[in-house]
Amino acid sequence: MRSSIEERWKFYIKDRVFVPPLPLSLNELKQRITTGVASVDEDMLRSVWTELDYRTDICHVTKGSHTEHL
């Protein structure tokens, strides 16, 4: 269940942090990560929450059977 949501989040932040020119210091890297996380808007959070809610429902309906393919 978590792989799709986690991957989306990871790539969203990664695409905002590792853009040329790459960060030259740890402080610059931290600032880019902070800025990337701060750029997450309400629509994106709602979308992730909706998907998580759907997947949770699937787990309840299937009584926790293997649902990694979703």
N, CA, C, O and CB atoms as a CASP TS submission, in Angstrom:
PFRMAT TS
TARGET T0000
AUTHOR 0000-0000-0000
METHOD Language model
MODEL 1
PARENT N/A
ATOM      1  N   MET     1       0.824  -1.195   0.000  1.00  0.00           N
ATOM      2  CA  MET     1       0.000   0.000   0.000  1.00  0.00           C
ATOM      3  C   MET     1       0.864   1.252   0.000  1.00  0.00           C
ATOM      4  O   MET     1       0.543   2.212  -0.702  1.00  0.00           O
ATOM      5  CB  MET     1      -0.935   0.001   1.202  1.00  0.00           C
ATOM      6  N   ARG     2       1.917   1.271   0.743  1.00  0.00           N
ATOM      7  CA  ARG     2       2.635   2.515   0.888  1.00  0.00           C
ATOM      8  C   ARG     2       3.571   2.826  -0.259  1.00  0.00           C
ATOM      9  O   ARG     2       3.999   3.972  -0.399  1.00  0.00           O
ATOM     10  CB  ARG     2       3.394   2.494   2.138  1.00  0.00           C
ATOM     11  N   SER     3       3.904   1.854  -1.080  1.00  0.00           N
ATOM     12  CA  SER     3       4.906   2.089  -2.110  1.00  0.00           C
ATOM     13  C   SER     3       4.482   3.159  -3.112  1.00  0.00           C
ATOM     14  O   SER     3       5.288   4.031  -3.436  1.00  0.00           O
ATOM     15  CB  SER     3       5.200   0.804  -2.836  1.00  0.00           C
ATOM     16  N   SER     4       3.267   3.127  -3.608  1.00  0.00           N
ATOM     17  CA  SER     4       2.831   4.101  -4.602  1.00  0.00           C
ATOM     18  C   SER     4       2.804   5.517  -4.032  1.00  0.00           C
ATOM     19  O   SER     4       3.299   6.453  -4.661  1.00  0.00           O
ATOM     20  CB  SER     4       1.453   3.728  -5.129  1.00  0.00           C
ATOM     21  N   ILE     5       2.236   5.670  -2.861  1.00  0.00           N
ATOM     22  CA  ILE     5       2.167   6.980  -2.223  1.00  0.00           C
ATOM     23  C   ILE     5       3.563   7.460  -1.869  1.00  0.00           C
ATOM     24  O   ILE     5       3.912   8.616  -2.108  1.00  0.00           O
ATOM     25  CB  ILE     5       1.282   6.931  -0.967  1.00  0.00           C
ATOM     26  N   GLU     6       4.348   6.578  -1.305  1.00  0.00           N
ATOM     27  CA  GLU     6       5.706   6.916  -0.894  1.00  0.00           C
ATOM     28  C   GLU     6       6.563   7.301  -2.102  1.00  0.00           C
ATOM     29  O   GLU     6       7.322   8.269  -2.045  1.00  0.00           O
ATOM     30  CB  GLU     6       6.344   5.740  -0.144  1.00  0.00           C
ATOM     31  N   GLU     7       6.443   6.549  -3.182  1.00  0.00           N
ATOM     32  CA  GLU     7       7.216   6.842  -4.388  1.00  0.00           C
ATOM     33  C   GLU     7       6.839   8.195  -4.973  1.00  0.00           C
ATOM     34  O   GLU     7       7.710   8.967  -5.374  1.00  0.00           O
ATOM     35  CB  GLU     7       7.009   5.748  -5.431  1.00  0.00           C
ATOM     36  N   ARG     8       5.560   8.479  -5.022  1.00  0.00           N
ATOM     37  CA  ARG     8       5.111   9.760  -5.554  1.00  0.00           C
ATOM     38  C   ARG     8       5.687  10.924  -4.758  1.00  0.00           C
ATOM     39  O   ARG     8       6.193  11.898  -5.315  1.00  0.00           O
ATOM     40  CB  ARG     8       3.590   9.828  -5.552  1.00  0.00           C
ATOM     41  N   TRP     9       5.592  10.791  -3.430  1.00  0.00           N
ATOM     42  CA  TRP     9       6.101  11.835  -2.534  1.00  0.00           C
ATOM     43  C   TRP     9       7.615  11.998  -2.721  1.00  0.00           C
ATOM     44  O   TRP     9       8.124  13.113  -2.835  1.00  0.00           O
ATOM     45  CB  TRP     9       5.769  11.494  -1.052  1.00  0.00           C
ATOM     46  N   LYS    10       8.317  10.866  -2.749  1.00  0.00           N
ATOM     47  CA  LYS    10       9.775  10.892  -2.869  1.00  0.00           C
ATOM     48  C   LYS    10      10.201  11.582  -4.166  1.00  0.00           C
ATOM     49  O   LYS    10      11.102  12.421  -4.158  1.00  0.00           O
ATOM     50  CB  LYS    10      10.344   9.461  -2.816  1.00  0.00           C
ATOM     51  N   PHE    11       9.559  11.233  -5.271  1.00  0.00           N
ATOM     52  CA  PHE    11       9.932  11.836  -6.548  1.00  0.00           C
ATOM     53  C   PHE    11       9.545  13.309  -6.613  1.00  0.00           C
ATOM     54  O   PHE    11      10.258  14.105  -7.223  1.00  0.00           O
ATOM     55  CB  PHE    11       9.281  11.080  -7.694  1.00  0.00           C
ATOM     56  N   TYR    12       8.437  13.680  -6.000  1.00  0.00           N
ATOM     57  CA  TYR    12       8.035  15.093  -5.985  1.00  0.00           C
ATOM     58  C   TYR    12       9.104  15.935  -5.295  1.00  0.00           C
ATOM     59  O   TYR    12       9.542  16.954  -5.828  1.00  0.00           O
ATOM     60  CB  TYR    12       6.667  15.269  -5.273  1.00  0.00           C
ATOM     61  N   ILE    13       9.516  15.505  -4.111  1.00  0.00           N
ATOM     62  CA  ILE    13      10.521  16.259  -3.359  1.00  0.00           C
ATOM     63  C   ILE    13      11.876  16.199  -4.075  1.00  0.00           C
ATOM     64  O   ILE    13      12.560  17.215  -4.204  1.00  0.00           O
ATOM     65  CB  ILE    13      10.648  15.706  -1.915  1.00  0.00           C
ATOM     66  N   LYS    14      12.254  15.014  -4.536  1.00  0.00           N
ATOM     67  CA  LYS    14      13.532  14.846  -5.225  1.00  0.00           C
ATOM     68  C   LYS    14      13.629  15.766  -6.445  1.00  0.00           C
ATOM     69  O   LYS    14      14.684  16.348  -6.697  1.00  0.00           O
ATOM     70  CB  LYS    14      13.717  13.385  -5.651  1.00  0.00           C
ATOM     71  N   ASP    15      12.545  15.899  -7.195  1.00  0.00           N
ATOM     72  CA  ASP    15      12.538  16.764  -8.376  1.00  0.00           C
ATOM     73  C   ASP    15      12.702  18.239  -8.026  1.00  0.00           C
ATOM     74  O   ASP    15      13.066  19.040  -8.887  1.00  0.00           O
ATOM     75  CB  ASP    15      11.253  16.569  -9.148  1.00  0.00           C
ATOM     76  N   ARG    16      12.439  18.606  -6.780  1.00  0.00           N
ATOM     77  CA  ARG    16      12.597  19.990  -6.355  1.00  0.00           C
ATOM     78  C   ARG    16      13.927  20.248  -5.649  1.00  0.00           C
ATOM     79  O   ARG    16      14.368  21.391  -5.536  1.00  0.00           O
ATOM     80  CB  ARG    16      11.461  20.373  -5.447  1.00  0.00           C
ATOM     81  N   VAL    17      14.550  19.190  -5.182  1.00  0.00           N
ATOM     82  CA  VAL    17      15.809  19.338  -4.439  1.00  0.00           C
ATOM     83  C   VAL    17      17.013  19.217  -5.357  1.00  0.00           C
ATOM     84  O   VAL    17      17.931  20.035  -5.291  1.00  0.00           O
ATOM     85  CB  VAL    17      15.899  18.292  -3.327  1.00  0.00           C
ATOM     86  N   PHE    18      17.017  18.216  -6.203  1.00  0.00           N
ATOM     87  CA  PHE    18      18.198  17.919  -7.022  1.00  0.00           C
ATOM     88  C   PHE    18      18.060  18.455  -8.436  1.00  0.00           C
ATOM     89  O   PHE    18      18.042  17.696  -9.406  1.00  0.00           O
ATOM     90  CB  PHE    18      18.444  16.420  -7.067  1.00  0.00           C
ATOM     91  N   VAL    19      17.962  19.772  -8.538  1.00  0.00           N
ATOM     92  CA  VAL    19      17.935  20.447  -9.832  1.00  0.00           C
ATOM     93  C   VAL    19      19.221  21.250  -9.967  1.00  0.00           C
ATOM     94  O   VAL    19      19.728  21.777  -8.977  1.00  0.00           O
ATOM     95  CB  VAL    19      16.672  21.369  -9.976  1.00  0.00           C
ATOM     96  N   PRO    20      19.749  21.348 -11.173  1.00  0.00           N
ATOM     97  CA  PRO    20      20.980  22.119 -11.357  1.00  0.00           C
ATOM     98  C   PRO    20      20.766  23.598 -11.043  1.00  0.00           C
ATOM     99  O   PRO    20      19.691  24.130 -11.321  1.00  0.00           O
ATOM    100  CB  PRO    20      21.493  21.959 -12.789  1.00  0.00           C
ATOM    101  N   PRO    21      21.723  24.246 -10.493  1.00  0.00           N
ATOM    102  CA  PRO    21      22.950  23.669  -9.936  1.00  0.00           C
ATOM    103  C   PRO    21      22.651  22.944  -8.639  1.00  0.00           C
ATOM    104  O   PRO    21      21.826  23.391  -7.843  1.00  0.00           O
ATOM    105  CB  PRO    21      24.009  24.758  -9.702  1.00  0.00           C
ATOM    106  N   LEU    22      23.320  21.829  -8.431  1.00  0.00           N
ATOM    107  CA  LEU    22      23.102  21.021  -7.241  1.00  0.00           C
ATOM    108  C   LEU    22      23.566  21.765  -5.988  1.00  0.00           C
ATOM    109  O   LEU    22      24.451  22.618  -6.059  1.00  0.00           O
ATOM    110  CB  LEU    22      23.834  19.679  -7.367  1.00  0.00           C
ATOM    111  N   PRO    23      22.968  21.440  -4.843  1.00  0.00           N
ATOM    112  CA  PRO    23      23.374  22.102  -3.601  1.00  0.00           C
ATOM    113  C   PRO    23      24.848  21.838  -3.304  1.00  0.00           C
ATOM    114  O   PRO    23      25.337  20.719  -3.464  1.00  0.00           O
ATOM    115  CB  PRO    23      22.501  21.623  -2.425  1.00  0.00           C
ATOM    116  N   LEU    24      25.544  22.881  -2.872  1.00  0.00           N
ATOM    117  CA  LEU    24      26.971  22.756  -2.595  1.00  0.00           C
ATOM    118  C   LEU    24      27.268  22.521  -1.123  1.00  0.00           C
ATOM    119  O   LEU    24      28.389  22.156  -0.767  1.00  0.00           O
ATOM    120  CB  LEU    24      27.690  23.988  -3.060  1.00  0.00           C
ATOM    121  N   SER    25      26.286  22.724  -0.275  1.00  0.00           N
ATOM    122  CA  SER    25      26.503  22.541   1.158  1.00  0.00           C
ATOM    123  C   SER    25      25.310  21.823   1.775  1.00  0.00           C
ATOM    124  O   SER    25      24.236  21.739   1.179  1.00  0.00           O
ATOM    125  CB  SER    25      26.737  23.899   1.855  1.00  0.00           C
ATOM    126  N   LEU    26      25.520  21.314   2.969  1.00  0.00           N
ATOM    127  CA  LEU    26      24.449  20.643   3.689  1.00  0.00           C
ATOM    128  C   LEU    26      23.328  21.624   4.013  1.00  0.00           C
ATOM    129  O   LEU    26      22.153  21.265   3.945  1.00  0.00           O
ATOM    130  CB  LEU    26      24.985  19.998   4.973  1.00  0.00           C
ATOM    131  N   ASN    27      23.678  22.852   4.361  1.00  0.00           N
ATOM    132  CA  ASN    27      22.647  23.858   4.661  1.00  0.00           C
ATOM    133  C   ASN    27      21.789  24.173   3.438  1.00  0.00           C
ATOM    134  O   ASN    27      20.574  24.339   3.547  1.00  0.00           O
ATOM    135  CB  ASN    27      23.297  25.144   5.179  1.00  0.00           C
ATOM    136  N   GLU    28      22.427  24.254   2.285  1.00  0.00           N
ATOM    137  CA  GLU    28      21.663  24.500   1.056  1.00  0.00           C
ATOM    138  C   GLU    28      20.739  23.313   0.740  1.00  0.00           C
ATOM    139  O   GLU    28      19.603  23.507   0.308  1.00  0.00           O
ATOM    140  CB  GLU    28      22.624  24.760  -0.132  1.00  0.00           C
ATOM    141  N   LEU    29      21.225  22.103   0.955  1.00  0.00           N
ATOM    142  CA  LEU    29      20.405  20.912   0.748  1.00  0.00           C
ATOM    143  C   LEU    29      19.206  20.924   1.693  1.00  0.00           C
ATOM    144  O   LEU    29      18.078  20.668   1.270  1.00  0.00           O
ATOM    145  CB  LEU    29      21.242  19.633   0.959  1.00  0.00           C
ATOM    146  N   LYS    30      19.446  21.218   2.961  1.00  0.00           N
ATOM    147  CA  LYS    30      18.351  21.295   3.943  1.00  0.00           C
ATOM    148  C   LYS    30      17.330  22.344   3.532  1.00  0.00           C
ATOM    149  O   LYS    30      16.126  22.117   3.650  1.00  0.00           O
ATOM    150  CB  LYS    30      18.901  21.618   5.346  1.00  0.00           C
ATOM    151  N   GLN    31      17.804  23.497   3.047  1.00  0.00           N
ATOM    152  CA  GLN    31      16.888  24.565   2.629  1.00  0.00           C
ATOM    153  C   GLN    31      16.042  24.127   1.439  1.00  0.00           C
ATOM    154  O   GLN    31      14.847  24.418   1.386  1.00  0.00           O
ATOM    155  CB  GLN    31      17.672  25.837   2.275  1.00  0.00           C
ATOM    156  N   ARG    32      16.650  23.436   0.493  1.00  0.00           N
ATOM    157  CA  ARG    32      15.886  22.954  -0.662  1.00  0.00           C
ATOM    158  C   ARG    32      14.831  21.928  -0.256  1.00  0.00           C
ATOM    159  O   ARG    32      13.717  21.929  -0.781  1.00  0.00           O
ATOM    160  CB  ARG    32      16.827  22.344  -1.699  1.00  0.00           C
ATOM    161  N   ILE    33      15.188  21.060   0.677  1.00  0.00           N
ATOM    162  CA  ILE    33      14.219  20.072   1.161  1.00  0.00           C
ATOM    163  C   ILE    33      13.065  20.779   1.857  1.00  0.00           C
ATOM    164  O   ILE    33      11.900  20.460   1.620  1.00  0.00           O
ATOM    165  CB  ILE    33      14.892  19.061   2.123  1.00  0.00           C
ATOM    166  N   THR    34      13.388  21.733   2.712  1.00  0.00           N
ATOM    167  CA  THR    34      12.359  22.502   3.426  1.00  0.00           C
ATOM    168  C   THR    34      11.451  23.229   2.443  1.00  0.00           C
ATOM    169  O   THR    34      10.232  23.228   2.611  1.00  0.00           O
ATOM    170  CB  THR    34      13.007  23.512   4.392  1.00  0.00           C
ATOM    171  N   THR    35      12.025  23.843   1.431  1.00  0.00           N
ATOM    172  CA  THR    35      11.244  24.552   0.415  1.00  0.00           C
ATOM    173  C   THR    35      10.370  23.587  -0.377  1.00  0.00           C
ATOM    174  O   THR    35       9.219  23.894  -0.687  1.00  0.00           O
ATOM    175  CB  THR    35      12.172  25.320  -0.534  1.00  0.00           C
ATOM    176  N   GLY    36      10.920  22.420  -0.704  1.00  0.00           N
ATOM    177  CA  GLY    36      10.147  21.412  -1.432  1.00  0.00           C
ATOM    178  C   GLY    36       8.947  20.926  -0.638  1.00  0.00           C
ATOM    179  O   GLY    36       7.849  20.805  -1.181  1.00  0.00           O
ATOM    180  N   VAL    37       9.150  20.646   0.642  1.00  0.00           N
ATOM    181  CA  VAL    37       8.050  20.191   1.486  1.00  0.00           C
ATOM    182  C   VAL    37       7.009  21.295   1.643  1.00  0.00           C
ATOM    183  O   VAL    37       5.807  21.029   1.632  1.00  0.00           O
ATOM    184  CB  VAL    37       8.574  19.748   2.864  1.00  0.00           C
ATOM    185  N   ALA    38       7.478  22.539   1.789  1.00  0.00           N
ATOM    186  CA  ALA    38       6.553  23.673   1.945  1.00  0.00           C
ATOM    187  C   ALA    38       5.727  23.922   0.678  1.00  0.00           C
ATOM    188  O   ALA    38       4.677  24.562   0.740  1.00  0.00           O
ATOM    189  CB  ALA    38       7.333  24.940   2.306  1.00  0.00           C
ATOM    190  N   SER    39       6.198  23.418  -0.469  1.00  0.00           N
ATOM    191  CA  SER    39       5.476  23.655  -1.727  1.00  0.00           C
ATOM    192  C   SER    39       4.291  22.707  -1.909  1.00  0.00           C
ATOM    193  O   SER    39       3.510  22.871  -2.847  1.00  0.00           O
ATOM    194  CB  SER    39       6.427  23.508  -2.907  1.00  0.00           C
ATOM    195  N   VAL    40       4.147  21.730  -1.033  1.00  0.00           N
ATOM    196  CA  VAL    40       3.017  20.810  -1.117  1.00  0.00           C
ATOM    197  C   VAL    40       1.739  21.583  -0.804  1.00  0.00           C
ATOM    198  O   VAL    40       1.617  22.186   0.263  1.00  0.00           O
ATOM    199  CB  VAL    40       3.197  19.600  -0.140  1.00  0.00           C
ATOM    200  N   ASP    41       0.799  21.563  -1.726  1.00  0.00           N
ATOM    201  CA  ASP    41      -0.420  22.352  -1.537  1.00  0.00           C
ATOM    202  C   ASP    41      -1.587  21.485  -1.053  1.00  0.00           C
ATOM    203  O   ASP    41      -1.473  20.265  -0.933  1.00  0.00           O
ATOM    204  CB  ASP    41      -0.799  23.053  -2.843  1.00  0.00           C
ATOM    205  N   GLU    42      -2.682  22.137  -0.785  1.00  0.00           N
ATOM    206  CA  GLU    42      -3.867  21.467  -0.248  1.00  0.00           C
ATOM    207  C   GLU    42      -4.403  20.396  -1.195  1.00  0.00           C
ATOM    208  O   GLU    42      -4.818  19.327  -0.748  1.00  0.00           O
ATOM    209  CB  GLU    42      -4.955  22.486   0.040  1.00  0.00           C
ATOM    210  N   ASP    43      -4.399  20.674  -2.495  1.00  0.00           N
ATOM    211  CA  ASP    43      -4.901  19.697  -3.470  1.00  0.00           C
ATOM    212  C   ASP    43      -4.060  18.422  -3.463  1.00  0.00           C
ATOM    213  O   ASP    43      -4.601  17.320  -3.560  1.00  0.00           O
ATOM    214  CB  ASP    43      -4.912  20.307  -4.879  1.00  0.00           C
ATOM    215  N   MET    44      -2.743  18.569  -3.348  1.00  0.00           N
ATOM    216  CA  MET    44      -1.875  17.402  -3.318  1.00  0.00           C
ATOM    217  C   MET    44      -2.128  16.586  -2.049  1.00  0.00           C
ATOM    218  O   MET    44      -2.209  15.359  -2.107  1.00  0.00           O
ATOM    219  CB  MET    44      -0.397  17.828  -3.400  1.00  0.00           C
ATOM    220  N   LEU    45      -2.253  17.254  -0.920  1.00  0.00           N
ATOM    221  CA  LEU    45      -2.543  16.545   0.331  1.00  0.00           C
ATOM    222  C   LEU    45      -3.885  15.833   0.258  1.00  0.00           C
ATOM    223  O   LEU    45      -4.022  14.705   0.730  1.00  0.00           O
ATOM    224  CB  LEU    45      -2.532  17.518   1.516  1.00  0.00           C
ATOM    225  N   ARG    46      -4.879  16.495  -0.336  1.00  0.00           N
ATOM    226  CA  ARG    46      -6.209  15.888  -0.477  1.00  0.00           C
ATOM    227  C   ARG    46      -6.132  14.643  -1.364  1.00  0.00           C
ATOM    228  O   ARG    46      -6.760  13.626  -1.068  1.00  0.00           O
ATOM    229  CB  ARG    46      -7.218  16.910  -1.069  1.00  0.00           C
ATOM    230  N   SER    47      -5.370  14.725  -2.435  1.00  0.00           N
ATOM    231  CA  SER    47      -5.222  13.598  -3.348  1.00  0.00           C
ATOM    232  C   SER    47      -4.575  12.407  -2.646  1.00  0.00           C
ATOM    233  O   SER    47      -5.028  11.272  -2.797  1.00  0.00           O
ATOM    234  CB  SER    47      -4.393  14.006  -4.568  1.00  0.00           C
ATOM    235  N   VAL    48      -3.525  12.663  -1.886  1.00  0.00           N
ATOM    236  CA  VAL    48      -2.851  11.593  -1.159  1.00  0.00           C
ATOM    237  C   VAL    48      -3.783  11.001  -0.110  1.00  0.00           C
ATOM    238  O   VAL    48      -3.834   9.783   0.066  1.00  0.00           O
ATOM    239  CB  VAL    48      -1.560  12.112  -0.498  1.00  0.00           C
ATOM    240  N   TRP    49      -4.517  11.862   0.584  1.00  0.00           N
ATOM    241  CA  TRP    49      -5.444  11.373   1.610  1.00  0.00           C
ATOM    242  C   TRP    49      -6.545  10.510   0.987  1.00  0.00           C
ATOM    243  O   TRP    49      -6.908   9.472   1.540  1.00  0.00           O
ATOM    244  CB  TRP    49      -6.069  12.557   2.376  1.00  0.00           C
ATOM    245  N   THR    50      -7.069  10.934  -0.152  1.00  0.00           N
ATOM    246  CA  THR    50      -8.117  10.176  -0.840  1.00  0.00           C
ATOM    247  C   THR    50      -7.602   8.797  -1.250  1.00  0.00           C
ATOM    248  O   THR    50      -8.296   7.795  -1.077  1.00  0.00           O
ATOM    249  CB  THR    50      -8.618  10.946  -2.079  1.00  0.00           C
ATOM    250  N   GLU    51      -6.392   8.750  -1.789  1.00  0.00           N
ATOM    251  CA  GLU    51      -5.817   7.465  -2.189  1.00  0.00           C
ATOM    252  C   GLU    51      -5.575   6.581  -0.972  1.00  0.00           C
ATOM    253  O   GLU    51      -5.854   5.383  -1.015  1.00  0.00           O
ATOM    254  CB  GLU    51      -4.504   7.677  -2.960  1.00  0.00           C
ATOM    255  N   LEU    52      -5.067   7.147   0.098  1.00  0.00           N
ATOM    256  CA  LEU    52      -4.828   6.379   1.319  1.00  0.00           C
ATOM    257  C   LEU    52      -6.144   5.840   1.884  1.00  0.00           C
ATOM    258  O   LEU    52      -6.208   4.694   2.329  1.00  0.00           O
ATOM    259  CB  LEU    52      -4.112   7.250   2.370  1.00  0.00           C
ATOM    260  N   ASP    53      -7.184   6.661   1.865  1.00  0.00           N
ATOM    261  CA  ASP    53      -8.497   6.245   2.342  1.00  0.00           C
ATOM    262  C   ASP    53      -9.034   5.088   1.493  1.00  0.00           C
ATOM    263  O   ASP    53      -9.576   4.122   2.031  1.00  0.00           O
ATOM    264  CB  ASP    53      -9.479   7.433   2.318  1.00  0.00           C
ATOM    265  N   TYR    54      -8.886   5.185   0.183  1.00  0.00           N
ATOM    266  CA  TYR    54      -9.320   4.125  -0.729  1.00  0.00           C
ATOM    267  C   TYR    54      -8.581   2.819  -0.427  1.00  0.00           C
ATOM    268  O   TYR    54      -9.196   1.757  -0.330  1.00  0.00           O
ATOM    269  CB  TYR    54      -9.085   4.545  -2.197  1.00  0.00           C
ATOM    270  N   ARG    55      -7.274   2.907  -0.282  1.00  0.00           N
ATOM    271  CA  ARG    55      -6.477   1.713  -0.030  1.00  0.00           C
ATOM    272  C   ARG    55      -6.792   1.093   1.326  1.00  0.00           C
ATOM    273  O   ARG    55      -6.771  -0.128   1.478  1.00  0.00           O
ATOM    274  CB  ARG    55      -5.000   2.046  -0.114  1.00  0.00           C
ATOM    275  N   THR    56      -7.081   1.932   2.300  1.00  0.00           N
ATOM    276  CA  THR    56      -7.482   1.426   3.617  1.00  0.00           C
ATOM    277  C   THR    56      -8.801   0.673   3.509  1.00  0.00           C
ATOM    278  O   THR    56      -8.964  -0.390   4.108  1.00  0.00           O
ATOM    279  CB  THR    56      -7.606   2.584   4.637  1.00  0.00           C
ATOM    280  N   ASP    57      -9.745   1.224   2.744  1.00  0.00           N
ATOM    281  CA  ASP    57     -11.016   0.536   2.515  1.00  0.00           C
ATOM    282  C   ASP    57     -10.799  -0.824   1.861  1.00  0.00           C
ATOM    283  O   ASP    57     -11.438  -1.806   2.237  1.00  0.00           O
ATOM    284  CB  ASP    57     -11.936   1.394   1.644  1.00  0.00           C
ATOM    285  N   ILE    58      -9.900  -0.881   0.884  1.00  0.00           N
ATOM    286  CA  ILE    58      -9.592  -2.143   0.202  1.00  0.00           C
ATOM    287  C   ILE    58      -9.050  -3.155   1.214  1.00  0.00           C
ATOM    288  O   ILE    58      -9.430  -4.326   1.188  1.00  0.00           O
ATOM    289  CB  ILE    58      -8.564  -1.915  -0.950  1.00  0.00           C
ATOM    290  N   CYS    59      -8.169  -2.706   2.099  1.00  0.00           N
ATOM    291  CA  CYS    59      -7.618  -3.615   3.118  1.00  0.00           C
ATOM    292  C   CYS    59      -8.719  -4.147   4.033  1.00  0.00           C
ATOM    293  O   CYS    59      -8.702  -5.317   4.415  1.00  0.00           O
ATOM    294  CB  CYS    59      -6.540  -2.896   3.956  1.00  0.00           C
ATOM    295  N   HIS    60      -9.676  -3.286   4.383  1.00  0.00           N
ATOM    296  CA  HIS    60     -10.779  -3.743   5.234  1.00  0.00           C
ATOM    297  C   HIS    60     -11.655  -4.754   4.504  1.00  0.00           C
ATOM    298  O   HIS    60     -12.034  -5.780   5.070  1.00  0.00           O
ATOM    299  CB  HIS    60     -11.627  -2.552   5.695  1.00  0.00           C
ATOM    300  N   VAL    61     -11.972  -4.462   3.255  1.00  0.00           N
ATOM    301  CA  VAL    61     -12.845  -5.346   2.481  1.00  0.00           C
ATOM    302  C   VAL    61     -12.185  -6.704   2.256  1.00  0.00           C
ATOM    303  O   VAL    61     -12.849  -7.738   2.331  1.00  0.00           O
ATOM    304  CB  VAL    61     -13.201  -4.701   1.133  1.00  0.00           C
ATOM    305  N   THR    62     -10.889  -6.702   1.982  1.00  0.00           N
ATOM    306  CA  THR    62     -10.184  -7.954   1.707  1.00  0.00           C
ATOM    307  C   THR    62      -9.634  -8.599   2.970  1.00  0.00           C
ATOM    308  O   THR    62      -8.916  -9.598   2.912  1.00  0.00           O
ATOM    309  CB  THR    62      -9.056  -7.710   0.733  1.00  0.00           C
ATOM    310  N   LYS    63      -9.980  -8.015   4.110  1.00  0.00           N
ATOM    311  CA  LYS    63      -9.527  -8.516   5.413  1.00  0.00           C
ATOM    312  C   LYS    63      -8.000  -8.619   5.474  1.00  0.00           C
ATOM    313  O   LYS    63      -7.439  -9.567   6.023  1.00  0.00           O
ATOM    314  CB  LYS    63     -10.155  -9.889   5.700  1.00  0.00           C
ATOM    315  N   GLY    64      -7.348  -7.603   4.887  1.00  0.00           N
ATOM    316  CA  GLY    64      -5.898  -7.508   4.983  1.00  0.00           C
ATOM    317  C   GLY    64      -5.109  -8.387   4.049  1.00  0.00           C
ATOM    318  O   GLY    64      -3.903  -8.556   4.230  1.00  0.00           O
ATOM    319  N   SER    65      -5.766  -8.955   3.046  1.00  0.00           N
ATOM    320  CA  SER    65      -5.009  -9.803   2.118  1.00  0.00           C
ATOM    321  C   SER    65      -4.019  -8.955   1.319  1.00  0.00           C
ATOM    322  O   SER    65      -4.057  -7.726   1.369  1.00  0.00           O
ATOM    323  CB  SER    65      -5.966 -10.560   1.160  1.00  0.00           C
ATOM    324  N   HIS    66      -3.163  -9.608   0.606  1.00  0.00           N
ATOM    325  CA  HIS    66      -2.094  -8.956  -0.144  1.00  0.00           C
ATOM    326  C   HIS    66      -2.682  -7.999  -1.190  1.00  0.00           C
ATOM    327  O   HIS    66      -3.407  -8.426  -2.088  1.00  0.00           O
ATOM    328  CB  HIS    66      -1.190 -10.011  -0.825  1.00  0.00           C
ATOM    329  N   THR    67      -2.369  -6.720  -1.067  1.00  0.00           N
ATOM    330  CA  THR    67      -2.910  -5.713  -1.999  1.00  0.00           C
ATOM    331  C   THR    67      -1.823  -4.823  -2.558  1.00  0.00           C
ATOM    332  O   THR    67      -2.099  -3.683  -2.933  1.00  0.00           O
ATOM    333  CB  THR    67      -3.960  -4.856  -1.308  1.00  0.00           C
ATOM    334  N   GLU    68      -0.590  -5.311  -2.626  1.00  0.00           N
ATOM    335  CA  GLU    68       0.530  -4.500  -3.097  1.00  0.00           C
ATOM    336  C   GLU    68       0.341  -4.034  -4.533  1.00  0.00           C
ATOM    337  O   GLU    68       0.859  -2.982  -4.906  1.00  0.00           O
ATOM    338  CB  GLU    68       1.818  -5.281  -2.981  1.00  0.00           C
ATOM    339  N   HIS    69      -0.378  -4.780  -5.336  1.00  0.00           N
ATOM    340  CA  HIS    69      -0.577  -4.454  -6.747  1.00  0.00           C
ATOM    341  C   HIS    69      -1.415  -3.195  -6.961  1.00  0.00           C
ATOM    342  O   HIS    69      -1.438  -2.673  -8.076  1.00  0.00           O
ATOM    343  CB  HIS    69      -1.232  -5.613  -7.445  1.00  0.00           C
ATOM    344  N   LEU    70      -2.098  -2.692  -5.941  1.00  0.00           N
ATOM    345  CA  LEU    70      -2.963  -1.530  -6.102  1.00  0.00           C
ATOM    346  C   LEU    70      -2.175  -0.263  -6.256  1.00  0.00           C
ATOM    347  O   LEU    70      -2.757   0.811  -6.402  1.00  0.00           O
ATOM    348  CB  LEU    70      -3.893  -1.402  -4.939  1.00  0.00           C
TER
END
